[in-house]
Structures are given as C-alpha cells and as structure tokens.
Amino acid sequence: MKITAIEAVLLDIPYPVPFRAAWRPDVVETSREITLVQVSTDAGIVGIGASGNDQVARINGIAAPMLIGKDPFDTELHSGVIRHAHGAWIIDMALCDIIGKAAGLPLHQLWGTYQHRIKAYVSVVTAAPPEQRADDALRFLEQGFRAIKLRAHHETIAEDIRVVDNQAVDRVARH
C-alpha cells in the first residue's frame, strides 16, 4: 500500500453562541479554526486527522511531497518527516487511522489495551459561579455524563474554591 495524496484544509467552525474562554476572558470567540488532513492510499483507504491549530502550509508544503509514494505503515520512518514539518502530528493520526482500517481493528485493540471502556466527561470552557456550575452538572448528569472538568479561572482563588465547595457538590450529589 502506498500514500497517493495528502491534503490539509483549514476549516472555520462557528460556535452556536459567542463565548469567553476562561483562559482568555478578554477575547470573545465566535468560531474555532481546525486543520483537517486527509491521507489517501492506492488501496482506497483514507485516513483522517484533525487539530485545533493551523498546520495547512506545513502539511501541504513540507510533509505531503515527502510522504507521497511511501508506505503508510512506516510510521517510525515518517516521524522524521513530521518533525521536519514542524510537528504536524495530525498526519500521524491519519496514518494510524489508515493502519486501523487496513487491519479491520480499532487501534486500541491493534496495539494492545488495558481498558475496554473509557468514561466520557464534559469539559466546560468558561468560568461560572457555583450555582450555575451546579445547574450545569445536573444537566450533564441527566445527559448521562458522570464526570466534569471544571475551569478555575476566576479573579480570586476564593471564587475558584466556591465552585467546588461542599454546598454546590452536595446539591449535585443528592441527584
């Protein structure tokens, strides 16, 4: 099997509502740029990778010309090309996708696995008062989530501590 094409594109994905990320409260974000890479093979298998930063020029201009015609299974060999392309590691993600598809196995099974299930969790990106976080946690619990990653980026440590204070946690635990 050989790599026949590599194409990266930059997508601008709009958010349903504008928001201020806890780690950059002075910036209102309305969308997120995502680099999407597609690696095609002569066997008809296509691998996909995605990243939250712009890697289009590094992939299309540096890595693609060096990888076309190569065996997608030679991932160790390709790591040098990826490093040369300033760490465009989403190519490796796409190559791993190809390997899993070619083997007919999920990667965790192909490479060995310890756990067969991974708990999904919700990650919030904005800071909020404890009462809102308790409401959010209850809503996420009703949706089936059993864990949440909170943001602690308030102006004071005392405000951050209030988000995980026993009163707010108790309210969620009662449900």
Secondary structure, 3 states (H helix, E strand, C coil): CCEEEEEEEEEEEEEEEEECCCCCCCCCEEEEEEEEEEEEECCCCEEEEEECCCCHHHHHHHHHHHHCCCCCCCHHHHHHHHHHCCCCCHHHHHHHHHHHHHHCCCHHHHCCCCCCCCCCCEECCCCCCHHHHHHHHHHHHHCCCCCEECCCCCCCHHHHHHHCCHHHHHHHHCC
